[in-house]
């Protein structure tokens, strides 16, 4: 994975949505929706933190 871009690897976090969605479908509990929101927040923050920055050369 060292050759992979950090942004691509952080998109793999979204794979965590699959088991949570499956569990939510099976149980029907709305509390599981908080897990979906948590996974999305984690993925978005990692994606944002690894975005390219504009650097000024001195």
Buried (B, 14 or more C-beta within 10 A) or exposed (E): EEEEEEBEEBBEBBEBBEEBBEEBEEEEEEEBEEBBEEBBEBBEEBBEEBEEEEEEEE
